[in-house]
Amino acid sequence: MLRSVAVLALDQVAAFELGVLAEVFGTDRTADGFPGYRFHVCSPDGAPVRTASGFHLTPHADLGPLADADLVAVPAHNQGTEVPEAVLDALRSADERGAHLLSVCSGAFVLGAAGLLDDRECTTHWRYVDELQRLHPRARVRCNSLYVHDGRLLTSAGTAAGIDACLHLVRQEHGSAVATRLARRMVVPPHRDGGQAQFIEAPIPRAPDAPTLEPVLEWLMGHLDRSITVEELAARVGMAPRTFARRFRAETGTTPHDWLTNQRVLLARRLLEETPLSVEAVADRAGFGDAAALRHHFSRRVGATPHSYRSTFRDRAHSG
């Protein structure tokens, strides 16, 4: 269970990205039924830190809270600023003891300097992905990702993607209902383009007279329990199946099958969390047909079986 958060503030820290972390984890909303966290902003020596915007901020503490925080977060960081060795040691220690590590935007470079991106999937802002890969050739940098979750390492792209990543972690730790309520409170989407995977390929520009796929996507969302083929979808918008498949990838960044499977997994998560339906009934309601197909796709995309996911969510709900 996520209970304590330590945010690392180095010289030239980006104030907005630090603010994202403070908004999600540092704002006390327990009176409204949200989880609460012990929240610390930490600088290497506990002294005030200059932000990239020119003003200074006073942290809560030095590096001490990093020693036992459940989550250690690194907001965007000026790549030209040297990272103290004590900071790198603290990050390595947090990783070794199994803490969650989260970076926003160029904060990934700090994790990389500590050697924590080696042989792991990660991302950063699209402007910096080539440089991140050059500096850390063993890292598996995913250049088109909003965020990447590899074990307990969570890296995100630019500012808005930092919100996505934080909500993803809240969803994993406290369930979809809490993450959705928090997103609504913050007036942001609870997830973008498929939730769990959260990646987009660069879309091609829409021609002014090109038909949008939004109506067919809305129709799909209302018919997830049906067996649906690409041919049927193509017919709904008057396209040949191959043309429809190309258009679908251009507008959504993925294939019709993958998009549909993602939406079905998201629906299954909500049903497992919010209803007493059996796994077989959830599989039928979410359009997987049978429990075996649900287990296959759910485990691949969520990292847990439907039974264990439901059990974990209920444990968290009762312990909160």
C-alpha positions in Angstrom: 0.0 0.0 0.0 1.3 3.4 -0.9 1.5 5.6 2.2 4.6 7.8 2.0 6.0 9.9 -0.8 9.3 11.6 -1.1 9.8 14.1 -4.0 13.4 15.0 -4.9 14.0 18.7 -5.6 17.3 19.5 -7.2 18.7 22.8 -8.4 16.7 24.1 -11.3 13.8 21.9 -10.6 10.7 22.4 -12.8 8.1 24.0 -10.6 5.1 22.7 -12.6 6.2 19.1 -12.7 6.9 19.3 -9.0 3.4 20.8 -8.6 1.9 17.8 -10.4 3.4 15.4 -7.8 2.3 17.7 -5.0 -1.2 17.9 -6.4 -1.7 14.2 -6.6 0.2 13.0 -3.5 0.7 16.1 -1.4 -2.8 17.5 -1.1 -4.8 16.3 1.9 -8.1 15.0 0.6 -8.7 12.4 3.4 -11.8 14.3 4.6 -13.4 13.5 1.2 -12.5 9.8 1.4 -9.3 9.8 -0.6 -6.1 8.1 0.6 -3.6 10.2 2.5 0.2 10.2 2.2 3.1 11.3 4.3 4.5 13.8 1.8 8.0 15.3 1.8 9.8 17.5 -0.7 13.5 16.8 -0.2 16.7 18.6 -1.3 20.2 17.2 -1.0 20.9 19.2 2.2 17.5 20.4 3.2 18.3 23.9 2.0 16.1 26.0 -0.3 16.3 25.1 -4.0 16.2 27.4 -7.0 13.5 26.5 -9.5 13.8 26.7 -13.3 11.4 29.6 -13.1 13.8 31.6 -11.0 12.2 31.6 -7.6 13.3 29.5 -4.6 11.3 26.9 -2.7 11.9 25.6 0.8 11.8 21.8 1.1 10.5 19.8 4.0 13.7 17.9 4.6 17.0 16.6 3.3 17.4 13.2 1.8 16.3 11.4 5.0 12.7 10.6 3.8 14.0 8.9 0.7 15.3 6.1 3.0 11.8 4.7 3.8 9.3 6.3 1.3 7.0 3.9 -0.5 7.4 6.2 -3.6 10.4 8.3 -4.5 9.5 10.8 -7.3 11.8 12.9 -9.5 10.3 15.9 -11.3 11.8 17.4 -14.4 15.4 18.3 -14.0 17.9 20.6 -15.8 20.2 18.2 -17.6 23.1 20.6 -17.3 23.0 20.4 -13.5 25.2 17.9 -11.8 23.4 15.4 -9.6 25.2 14.9 -6.2 26.5 11.4 -5.5 24.5 11.3 -2.3 21.3 11.7 -4.3 22.3 8.9 -6.7 23.1 6.6 -3.7 19.7 7.4 -2.1 17.9 6.5 -5.4 19.9 3.2 -5.7 19.0 2.3 -2.1 15.3 3.1 -2.7 15.4 0.8 -5.8 17.2 -2.0 -3.9 14.6 -2.0 -1.1 11.7 -2.2 -3.6 10.3 1.4 -3.5 8.3 2.7 -6.4 10.4 5.2 -8.5 8.6 7.7 -10.6 10.1 10.4 -12.9 8.3 13.2 -14.7 9.7 14.4 -18.1 13.5 14.9 -17.8 13.6 13.5 -14.3 14.4 10.2 -16.1 17.9 11.5 -16.6 18.4 11.5 -12.8 17.3 7.9 -12.6 19.6 7.1 -15.5 22.6 8.8 -13.8 22.0 6.4 -10.9 22.1 3.4 -13.3 18.4 2.6 -12.7 17.3 2.6 -16.3 19.7 -0.2 -17.4 17.8 -3.1 -19.0 14.5 -1.5 -18.2 11.8 0.1 -20.4 11.5 3.8 -19.9 10.5 7.1 -21.5 10.9 10.9 -21.3 9.8 13.9 -23.2 9.9 13.4 -26.9 12.6 16.1 -27.3 15.0 14.2 -25.1 14.5 10.5 -26.0 17.4 10.4 -28.3 19.7 12.0 -25.7 18.4 9.6 -23.0 19.2 6.6 -25.3 22.6 8.0 -26.1 23.6 8.5 -22.5 22.1 5.2 -21.3 22.5 2.7 -24.2 21.3 -0.2 -22.0 18.0 1.5 -21.4 15.1 0.4 -23.5 13.7 3.9 -24.3 10.1 3.9 -25.8 10.0 7.2 -27.7 6.2 7.3 -28.3 5.0 6.5 -24.8 3.0 8.8 -22.5 4.4 6.7 -19.6 6.1 3.4 -19.2 5.7 1.1 -16.2 8.5 -1.5 -15.8 8.2 -3.3 -12.5 8.4 -0.6 -9.8 9.9 1.9 -12.2 7.5 4.4 -13.7 8.7 7.1 -16.2 6.6 9.6 -18.0 6.9 12.1 -20.8 6.0 15.8 -20.6 3.9 17.6 -18.0 0.4 16.2 -18.8 1.9 12.7 -19.1 3.2 13.1 -15.5 -0.4 13.4 -14.4 -1.3 10.3 -16.4 1.6 8.4 -14.7 0.6 9.5 -11.2 -3.1 8.5 -11.8 -1.9 5.2 -13.2 0.0 4.5 -9.9 -3.0 5.6 -7.9 -5.2 3.2 -10.0 -2.7 0.4 -9.4 -2.5 1.0 -5.6 -6.0 2.0 -4.8 -8.2 0.9 -7.6 -9.9 2.5 -10.6 -12.8 4.0 -8.7 -10.4 6.1 -6.5 -8.3 7.1 -9.5 -11.3 8.2 -11.5 -12.7 10.2 -8.6 -9.4 11.9 -8.2 -9.1 12.7 -11.9 -12.6 14.2 -11.8 -11.6 16.3 -8.8 -8.5 17.5 -10.7 -10.6 18.0 -13.9 -8.4 15.8 -16.0 -9.1 12.5 -17.9 -8.8 9.4 -15.6 -6.9 7.7 -18.4 -6.0 8.5 -22.0 -6.1 6.2 -25.0 -6.5 2.8 -23.5 -5.5 3.2 -19.8 -2.9 0.5 -19.1 -0.6 0.8 -22.1 -1.0 4.5 -22.5 1.1 5.0 -25.7 0.4 6.8 -28.8 2.2 6.8 -32.1 2.4 10.2 -33.9 -0.9 10.5 -35.8 -1.0 11.6 -39.4 -2.7 15.0 -39.9 -6.4 14.7 -40.7 -7.5 15.9 -44.1 -10.2 18.6 -43.8 -12.7 16.4 -45.5 -11.6 13.1 -43.9 -14.3 11.2 -42.0 -13.6 10.9 -38.3 -13.7 7.5 -36.5 -15.2 9.0 -33.3 -18.8 7.7 -34.1 -17.6 4.2 -34.6 -15.5 4.3 -31.4 -18.5 5.6 -29.4 -20.5 2.7 -30.9 -17.8 0.2 -29.9 -17.8 1.5 -26.3 -21.5 0.7 -26.1 -21.1 -2.8 -27.6 -18.0 -4.3 -26.0 -19.9 -7.5 -25.2 -20.5 -8.3 -28.8 -18.3 -10.3 -31.2 -17.0 -7.6 -33.6 -15.0 -7.9 -36.8 -12.9 -5.4 -38.7 -15.2 -6.1 -41.7 -18.2 -5.1 -39.6 -16.6 -1.9 -38.4 -15.4 -1.0 -41.9 -18.9 -1.4 -43.2 -20.2 1.0 -40.6 -18.1 3.8 -42.0 -18.2 2.8 -45.6 -14.5 1.7 -46.0 -12.8 -1.3 -47.3 -11.4 -3.4 -44.3 -7.7 -2.7 -45.1 -8.4 1.1 -45.5 -10.3 1.1 -42.3 -7.4 -0.7 -40.5 -4.9 1.9 -41.8 -7.2 4.8 -40.8 -7.8 3.3 -37.4 -4.1 3.1 -36.6 -3.5 6.6 -37.9 -6.2 8.1 -35.7 -5.7 6.0 -32.5 -2.1 4.8 -32.7 -3.0 1.1 -32.5 -5.0 -1.6 -34.3 -8.7 -2.2 -34.0 -8.1 -5.5 -32.2 -5.7 -4.0 -29.7 -7.8 -0.9 -29.0 -10.9 -3.1 -28.5 -9.0 -5.5 -26.2 -7.7 -2.6 -24.1 -11.2 -1.2 -23.7 -12.5 -4.7 -22.7 -9.8 -5.0 -20.1 -10.7 -1.6 -18.6 -14.3 -2.7 -18.5 -13.3 -6.0 -16.8 -11.3 -4.1 -14.2 -14.3 -1.9 -13.3 -16.6 -4.9 -13.1 -14.2 -6.9 -10.9 -13.8 -3.9 -8.6 -17.4 -2.7 -8.4 -19.7 -5.7 -8.9 -20.0 -9.2 -7.4 -20.2 -10.8 -10.9 -18.3 -14.0 -11.3 -15.2 -14.0 -13.4 -17.1 -16.0 -16.0 -19.9 -13.3 -16.0 -17.3 -10.5 -16.2 -15.7 -12.3 -19.2 -19.1 -12.4 -20.9 -20.1 -8.8 -20.1 -16.7 -7.5 -21.2 -16.8 -9.4 -24.5 -14.1 -11.9 -24.0 -16.5 -14.8 -24.3 -15.1 -17.1 -21.7 -13.0 -16.9 -18.5 -9.9 -18.3 -20.2 -9.7 -15.5 -22.8 -10.3 -13.0 -20.0 -7.5 -14.4 -17.9 -5.1 -14.4 -20.9 -5.7 -10.8 -21.9 -6.1 -9.4 -18.4 -2.9 -11.0 -17.1 -0.9 -9.7 -20.1 -2.1 -6.1 -19.7 -2.6 -5.8 -16.0 0.0 -8.1 -14.7 -2.4 -10.1 -12.4 -5.1 -12.6 -12.8 -8.7 -11.4 -12.5 -9.1 -13.4 -9.2 -5.9 -11.9 -7.7 -6.8 -8.4 -9.0 -10.2 -8.5 -7.4 -8.8 -9.9 -4.1 -6.1 -7.2 -4.0 -8.5 -4.4 -4.7 -10.9 -5.6 -2.0 -8.0 -5.8 0.5 -7.0 -2.2 -0.3 -10.6 -1.0 -0.1 -11.1 -2.5 3.3 -7.7 -1.4 4.7 -8.3 2.2 3.6 
